């Protein structure tokens, strides 16, 4: 009885050589599977299949790389339609231009007076009015002028410095013009800074 029990335990126990051979076979199968390009564990697919968008055709992997020029010539969907595609760039055309009627004559701006064109004005007169000179009785007023280099004087109507006519003498100012009548200007008494130079 004892010998039968010993034989039963030896036969019921797995042999180590058999376990080693089985492990080598499983490892070889895994190596062959990964080297052949197949993943060891198949990737789980999505739980819900992807449904293509409305109006979008399903394409095989080879068709994704093909250029479809006919899609460029296809008419674009209208903005108010239900087939709006946010991934397609589209610039709407500008609104039509409406003709604008000109304003009535009463609202039109009035044209100003025409700008006279002619020779440029003469340069300003550089003389400074110093003041009045006391003259004898019956000799009239005499005005004194300076250009900060020389001092000169004159009565109303006389030519000063060979090119300026003294038109009128006042208490605080005089009127001078060029000998030909151009460039009449009023010169205020301001020549005191030239006195003594």
KEKE-3310 file (N, C-alpha, C; in steps of 0.2 Angstrom, whole numbers, plus 5000, padded with zeros to 4 digits):
npx = (5004:5010:5019:5011:5005:5016:5020:5008:5009:5020:5017:5006:5012:5017:5030:5046:5053:5043:5036:5046:5048:5035:5035:5045:5039:5028:5034:5042:5031:5025:5036:5037:5025:5025:5036:5031:5023:5010:5001:5004:4993:4977:4971:4958:4943:4933:4919:4908:4904:4912:4902:4901:4900:4885:4883:4896:4907:4912:4929:4942:4958:4967:4961:4962:4973:4972:4971:4957:4951:4939:4931:4934:4929:4916:4899:4898:4890:4875:4874:4863:4859:4857:4869:4881:4898:4911:4924:4928:4934:4927:4924:4911:4903:4904:4892:4879:4882:4874:4866:4869:4860:4864:4865:4852:4852:4851:4858:4871:4888:4893:4903:4918:4925:4935:4952:4964:4976:4992:5007:5019:5017:5026:5042:5042:5043:5058:5061:5062:5051:5056:5052:5045:5052:5056:5051:5053:5041:5027:5033:5028:5026:5039:5046:5056:5067:5075:5086:5094:5107:5109:5102:5087:5076:5060:5046:5028:5023:5036:5051:5059:5075:5077:5068:5056:5040:5033:5018:5008:5009:5008:5005:5009:5012:5016:5012:5019:5024:5030:5039:5032:5019:5015:5013:5008:5010:5008:5018:5023:5028:5043:5057:5066:5076:5086:5092:5107:5115)
npy = (4994:5006:5007:5009:5022:5030:5029:5035:5049:5053:5052:5061:5073:5087:5087:5095:5097:5097:5108:5118:5117:5120:5134:5139:5137:5146:5158:5159:5159:5172:5180:5178:5182:5196:5200:5198:5209:5209:5215:5210:5210:5213:5229:5237:5242:5257:5259:5264:5264:5276:5288:5295:5313:5322:5322:5319:5309:5292:5286:5276:5271:5273:5283:5295:5302:5306:5320:5330:5338:5341:5344:5357:5365:5363:5370:5382:5380:5389:5402:5402:5389:5372:5364:5368:5370:5371:5370:5373:5387:5402:5417:5428:5437:5454:5466:5472:5487:5502:5515:5532:5546:5563:5577:5589:5605:5615:5611:5609:5613:5630:5637:5646:5662:5665:5661:5674:5674:5678:5689:5686:5693:5708:5708:5710:5727:5732:5743:5752:5761:5775:5787:5804:5819:5835:5849:5865:5878:5876:5867:5854:5837:5826:5810:5798:5785:5768:5756:5748:5751:5763:5779:5787:5800:5807:5816:5816:5808:5808:5799:5786:5780:5777:5768:5766:5773:5786:5786:5790:5799:5795:5796:5785:5776:5773:5773:5764:5761:5752:5761:5759:5758:5746:5733:5740:5744:5745:5752:5750:5760:5755:5755:5758:5750:5750:5762:5770:5760)
npz = (5000:5004:4993:4982:4986:4985:4972:4966:4970:4964:4951:4950:4952:4943:4930:4931:4919:4909:4912:4910:4896:4891:4895:4887:4875:4875:4876:4864:4855:4858:4855:4841:4837:4840:4832:4819:4816:4821:4835:4852:4860:4855:4850:4858:4851:4847:4858:4852:4835:4823:4816:4800:4796:4791:4774:4771:4763:4766:4767:4761:4768:4757:4749:4757:4754:4742:4730:4728:4716:4711:4722:4725:4715:4718:4722:4735:4752:4757:4769:4777:4777:4782:4781:4786:4787:4799:4797:4784:4775:4771:4763:4763:4749:4746:4751:4739:4731:4734:4724:4728:4729:4723:4735:4737:4728:4737:4749:4746:4748:4747:4735:4738:4736:4722:4723:4721:4709:4705:4705:4718:4734:4739:4749:4767:4774:4780:4789:4805:4815:4824:4830:4832:4825:4831:4822:4814:4815:4804:4795:4795:4800:4804:4803:4811:4806:4807:4802:4810:4807:4800:4802:4797:4790:4786:4777:4776:4760:4755:4748:4756:4760:4747:4741:4748:4752:4762:4768:4778:4794:4810:4828:4836:4826:4808:4791:4778:4761:4746:4733:4721:4725:4730:4743:4755:4772:4790:4802:4818:4832:4837:4836:4846:4851:4842:4843:4846:4842)
capx = (5000:5014:5022:5006:5004:5022:5019:5003:5011:5025:5013:5001:5016:5020:5037:5049:5055:5037:5035:5051:5046:5029:5036:5049:5035:5024:5039:5043:5025:5025:5041:5035:5019:5027:5040:5028:5019:5004:5002:5003:4986:4973:4968:4951:4940:4929:4913:4903:4907:4912:4898:4903:4896:4880:4885:4903:4908:4917:4934:4947:4964:4971:4958:4963:4979:4971:4968:4950:4950:4932:4928:4936:4924:4909:4896:4898:4883:4873:4875:4857:4857:4859:4875:4887:4904:4915:4931:4929:4935:4923:4922:4905:4904:4902:4885:4879:4883:4868:4868:4867:4858:4867:4861:4849:4857:4851:4862:4878:4892:4894:4910:4921:4927:4941:4958:4967:4983:4996:5014:5019:5018:5033:5044:5040:5048:5063:5063:5059:5049:5059:5048:5044:5057:5053:5053:5051:5034:5025:5037:5025:5028:5045:5047:5063:5067:5081:5087:5099:5113:5108:5095:5084:5070:5056:5039:5023:5024:5043:5054:5064:5080:5077:5063:5049:5036:5030:5011:5005:5013:5004:5008:5012:5013:5017:5011:5024:5023:5035:5038:5028:5013:5014:5015:5007:5010:5008:5024:5022:5035:5047:5064:5071:5082:5091:5095:5113:5119)
capy = (5000:5011:5008:5012:5029:5033:5030:5040:5055:5054:5052:5067:5079:5089:5086:5101:5098:5098:5115:5122:5116:5124:5141:5141:5138:5152:5164:5159:5161:5179:5183:5177:5187:5203:5201:5198:5215:5209:5216:5205:5211:5217:5235:5237:5247:5261:5256:5266:5266:5283:5289:5301:5318:5322:5324:5317:5302:5288:5285:5271:5274:5275:5289:5301:5305:5308:5327:5330:5345:5343:5347:5364:5368:5362:5376:5382:5380:5395:5404:5400:5382:5368:5361:5373:5366:5376:5369:5376:5394:5405:5424:5430:5442:5461:5468:5476:5494:5506:5521:5537:5552:5569:5581:5594:5611:5620:5608:5608:5619:5635:5638:5652:5667:5662:5664:5677:5671:5683:5689:5685:5700:5710:5706:5715:5733:5731:5749:5752:5768:5777:5792:5810:5824:5842:5853:5872:5880:5876:5862:5848:5831:5822:5804:5795:5778:5765:5749:5746:5752:5770:5782:5792:5803:5810:5819:5812:5808:5807:5792:5785:5774:5776:5763:5766:5780:5787:5788:5794:5799:5795:5797:5778:5771:5776:5769:5764:5756:5752:5767:5758:5757:5739:5731:5745:5741:5749:5750:5753:5763:5749:5755:5761:5745:5751:5768:5769:5755)
capz = (5000:5004:4987:4978:4987:4982:4964:4964:4971:4959:4944:4950:4952:4936:4929:4929:4912:4905:4913:4906:4889:4890:4896:4881:4869:4875:4875:4857:4852:4859:4851:4834:4836:4840:4826:4813:4815:4825:4842:4856:4863:4850:4853:4859:4846:4851:4859:4847:4828:4821:4810:4796:4796:4785:4767:4770:4761:4769:4762:4763:4769:4751:4747:4761:4752:4735:4730:4725:4713:4710:4728:4725:4711:4720:4725:4743:4755:4759:4776:4781:4776:4788:4780:4788:4789:4802:4795:4778:4775:4765:4764:4759:4745:4749:4749:4733:4732:4732:4721:4732:4725:4726:4739:4733:4727:4743:4754:4743:4750:4742:4733:4741:4731:4719:4726:4716:4707:4703:4707:4725:4738:4740:4755:4772:4774:4786:4793:4811:4817:4830:4833:4828:4826:4832:4816:4815:4813:4797:4792:4796:4804:4802:4806:4810:4805:4807:4800:4815:4804:4799:4804:4791:4791:4780:4779:4772:4753:4753:4747:4761:4758:4740:4739:4752:4752:4768:4766:4783:4800:4816:4834:4838:4820:4802:4785:4773:4755:4741:4729:4716:4728:4733:4750:4761:4779:4796:4806:4825:4835:4840:4834:4851:4852:4837:4844:4850:4839)
cpx = (5004:5017:5017:5005:5010:5022:5014:5005:5016:5022:5009:5005:5018:5027:5040:5051:5049:5036:5039:5049:5040:5030:5040:5044:5030:5028:5040:5037:5024:5030:5039:5029:5021:5032:5037:5023:5013:5005:5000:4995:4982:4970:4961:4948:4936:4922:4907:4906:4907:4907:4900:4898:4891:4883:4893:4903:4913:4922:4939:4953:4968:4968:4960:4969:4978:4968:4962:4949:4943:4928:4929:4931:4917:4906:4897:4891:4882:4874:4869:4855:4859:4865:4881:4893:4909:4922:4933:4929:4931:4922:4916:4906:4902:4895:4885:4879:4876:4870:4865:4865:4862:4863:4858:4854:4857:4856:4869:4882:4893:4902:4912:4923:4934:4947:4962:4974:4986:5003:5014:5020:5025:5035:5042:5045:5052:5064:5059:5057:5052:5054:5048:5050:5054:5056:5051:5044:5033:5029:5034:5028:5034:5046:5054:5063:5074:5081:5092:5106:5114:5102:5094:5078:5066:5049:5034:5023:5031:5045:5059:5069:5080:5072:5056:5046:5033:5023:5008:5009:5008:5008:5012:5014:5014:5014:5016:5022:5029:5034:5033:5021:5011:5016:5014:5006:5010:5014:5023:5029:5038:5054:5069:5077:5087:5095:5101:5117:5124)
cpy = (5006:5012:5011:5020:5033:5034:5035:5047:5057:5055:5059:5073:5081:5089:5093:5102:5099:5106:5120:5123:5121:5132:5144:5142:5144:5158:5164:5161:5169:5183:5183:5182:5194:5205:5201:5204:5215:5211:5210:5204:5215:5223:5235:5243:5251:5257:5257:5267:5273:5283:5295:5306:5318:5325:5322:5310:5298:5286:5280:5274:5277:5282:5295:5305:5308:5315:5327:5337:5347:5346:5354:5368:5367:5369:5376:5383:5387:5396:5402:5393:5378:5364:5365:5369:5371:5375:5371:5384:5397:5412:5426:5436:5449:5462:5472:5483:5498:5513:5527:5543:5558:5573:5587:5601:5615:5617:5607:5614:5624:5636:5645:5656:5664:5666:5667:5674:5677:5683:5689:5692:5701:5708:5712:5721:5732:5737:5749:5760:5770:5782:5799:5815:5831:5846:5860:5872:5880:5871:5855:5843:5828:5816:5801:5788:5775:5758:5745:5747:5760:5772:5787:5795:5806:5812:5814:5813:5807:5800:5792:5779:5773:5771:5763:5773:5780:5790:5792:5793:5799:5796:5790:5774:5776:5771:5770:5759:5757:5758:5766:5757:5751:5738:5737:5742:5746:5747:5754:5755:5757:5749:5758:5756:5746:5758:5767:5764:5758)
cpz = (5000:4997:4982:4979:4985:4975:4962:4965:4966:4952:4944:4950:4945:4936:4928:4922:4907:4906:4910:4899:4887:4890:4890:4875:4869:4874:4868:4853:4852:4855:4843:4832:4835:4834:4819:4812:4819:4832:4846:4859:4858:4853:4853:4855:4850:4852:4855:4840:4827:4815:4806:4796:4790:4779:4766:4769:4765:4764:4765:4764:4763:4748:4751:4758:4745:4735:4725:4722:4712:4716:4728:4721:4713:4723:4733:4746:4757:4766:4780:4780:4782:4787:4781:4790:4792:4800:4788:4778:4769:4767:4760:4755:4748:4747:4743:4735:4729:4729:4726:4728:4728:4730:4735:4733:4734:4749:4752:4746:4745:4741:4735:4735:4728:4722:4720:4715:4704:4705:4715:4728:4739:4747:4760:4772:4781:4791:4800:4813:4824:4834:4829:4830:4826:4826:4818:4813:4806:4792:4792:4800:4801:4806:4805:4810:4806:4805:4804:4812:4803:4801:4798:4793:4785:4782:4775:4765:4751:4752:4752:4759:4751:4737:4743:4753:4759:4767:4772:4790:4806:4822:4836:4832:4814:4797:4780:4767:4751:4737:4723:4718:4730:4740:4755:4767:4784:4800:4813:4827:4839:4838:4840:4852:4847:4838:4848:4847:4834)
residu = (UNK:UNK:UNK:UNK:UNK:UNK:UNK:UNK:UNK:UNK:UNK:UNK:UNK:UNK:UNK:UNK:UNK:UNK:UNK:UNK:UNK:UNK:UNK:UNK:UNK:UNK:UNK:UNK:UNK:UNK:UNK:UNK:UNK:UNK:UNK:UNK:UNK:UNK:UNK:UNK:UNK:UNK:UNK:UNK:UNK:UNK:UNK:UNK:UNK:UNK:UNK:UNK:UNK:UNK:UNK:UNK:UNK:UNK:UNK:UNK:UNK:UNK:UNK:UNK:UNK:UNK:UNK:UNK:UNK:UNK:UNK:UNK:UNK:UNK:UNK:UNK:UNK:UNK:UNK:UNK:UNK:UNK:UNK:UNK:UNK:UNK:UNK:UNK:UNK:UNK:UNK:UNK:UNK:UNK:UNK:UNK:UNK:UNK:UNK:UNK:UNK:UNK:UNK:UNK:UNK:UNK:UNK:UNK:UNK:UNK:UNK:UNK:UNK:UNK:UNK:UNK:UNK:UNK:UNK:UNK:UNK:UNK:UNK:UNK:UNK:UNK:UNK:UNK:UNK:UNK:UNK:UNK:UNK:UNK:UNK:UNK:UNK:UNK:UNK:UNK:UNK:UNK:UNK:UNK:UNK:UNK:UNK:UNK:UNK:UNK:UNK:UNK:UNK:UNK:UNK:UNK:UNK:UNK:UNK:UNK:UNK:UNK:UNK:UNK:UNK:UNK:UNK:UNK:UNK:UNK:UNK:UNK:UNK:UNK:UNK:UNK:UNK:UNK:UNK:UNK:UNK:UNK:UNK:UNK:UNK:UNK:UNK:UNK:UNK:UNK:UNK:UNK:UNK:UNK:UNK:UNK:UNK)
# end
